[in-house]
Amino acid sequence: MNKKINLSKSEANDTLVGSMFRYAIIVSDWNKEITDRLLKGAYETLLEHGAKAEHIAIKHVPGSYELPQLAQIIAKKQLYDVIICLGSVIQGETRHFEFISDAVANGCMNVALQHSIPVVFGVLTTNDYQQAIERSGGSHGNKGVEAAITAIKMARTKENL
């Protein structure tokens, strides 16, 4: 039997300090009710862990497919220590879901590898709307919170190399 775990709470760490880094958060406006919750979780978590509001840039794109495109542009400018991509792709009746999810995941990874900058994949890929709700502040935590914690950890790791 699988026990539901709120990953956002289990990942939180009071000793995690993110004050010395600059963050770019790119958020998809598609499925806005979900992505607004992800953004709120990510932004508040960064602030809770010492990030300065003026060191957090928030940029919007129309859909998840555009996340890696803007991540590439931002990475080239070398103004940020880490990029967080937030989106929500919900399964429909066609294979469109698979193509978008795969393209976004691979695109984000390619940007990270090409530019040696952490690009955090905070994109929900769920079977239905209810699962997206549960993973954006519901019973399964908030993927935005997890993305912010991952961003701080990755920025610190890169800094310590």
N, C-alpha and C positions, 0 to 999 in steps of 0.2 A: 504494500500500500504506500503510495506516494504522499508524503506530508507536504502541504503547502508552506513554503518558506518565503518570508518577506526579505528578499535579497538586499534591499536598500538598507534595512536596519542592520543586517549582519555584516555589511561592508563598511558601515560608518566607523570612524576611528577618530577619537578626540585629539590624538597626537598628530594627526595629518595636517600639515600647514601648507597652504598654497599661496601665501602672500607675495612671494617673489616672482610670480609668473604672470604672463599675459595670455588671455584666453580669447579665442574666437568661437562663438557658438553660432552654428548655422542651423536654422530650423525651417522645416517645411510647413507651408501653410495648408497643404492638403490634409484632411482629417484634423482640422484646426482645434477642435475641442480636445483631442488627444495630445496634439503637439504643444498646445499651450500649457498643458499640465506637465509635459516633459520639460519644457523650457523653464517653468517655474521651479520645478524640482532641481534642475541643474544650476540655475542661477542662485537660488537660495543656498544650495549646498556649497557652492564656491565661496559665497560670502561668509557662511558659517565657519569655513575653514581658512579664513583670513584673506581671501582674495579681495582686492580693492575694486569697487564698482567701476572706476575709471579704467581699469585694466581688463574689463570684460566687454568685448564687442559682440553685439547680437545682430545677425544678418538673416534676412528672410529670403526664401526661394519658393517658387510656386508649388513644387512637389518634391518628393524624395529623390526622384531621378536627377534633379538638378543639384543635389547636395555635393557630390564629388566635383562637379564642374566649378562651383564657387570655392570649394576647398582648395582646388588646384590654383585658382587665382590668388586666394589668400596666402597659400603656402609660398608662392613665388615672391610675394612682397616681404617675407621674412620679418613680419612685425609681431608675431605671436609665438609663444612657446608650445602651444597645443591647440588643436582644432577639435571641437565637439560637433558631430553631425547628429541632429535629432529629426526623426521622421516617423511616420506610421504608414505601413503598407498592409492593407487588409485583404485577405483572400476573397476573390470574387468567383464567378462561374467560368472564367476563362483562364488561360495560362499567362495572362498579362502579369499577374502577381509574381510568378516565378521569374519572368524576364526582368521586371523592375527590381525585385529583391536581389537577384544575382548581380545585376549591373551596379547597383548602389554599393553593395558590399565589396565587390571587386574594385570599383572606382575609388572608394575610400582607402582601401589597402594600397592601391597603386600610388595615390597621392602621398601617402605616408612613406612608402619605399623610395619614391622618386626624389622627395624633398627632405628626407631624414627628419621628419616632424611627426610626432604622435597625432594620429587622426582617430578619434574615438568614435566607434560605431554605436550610436544610441538610437538605432532605428528599430522600431517594433515591426515584426513580420508575423502577424497573427492570423488565425483562421477566421476570426469574426470580431465584431465590434466590442463585444463583452470582454473578450480576452485583452483587447487593447486598453479598455478601461481598467481592468485588473492590474495591468502592467504599467499604468501611468498614474499611479497613486492609489490603487485598490489593494486587494488582498495579496498581490504578488509584489508590492512595493512600487517604486517609480524608477523606470529605466533612466530617466534624466538624472536622478540622484546618483545612480550607479555610474553613469557616464562621467559626471563631475568628479567623483572619487577616483575613477580610473584616470581621468585627465591629470589630476594632481599627482597621482602615483607615477604616471608615465613622465610627466615633466620633471619630477624629482629624480627619477631614475636616469633620464637623459642628462640632467645637470650633473649627476654624480659620476658619470662615466669619464 
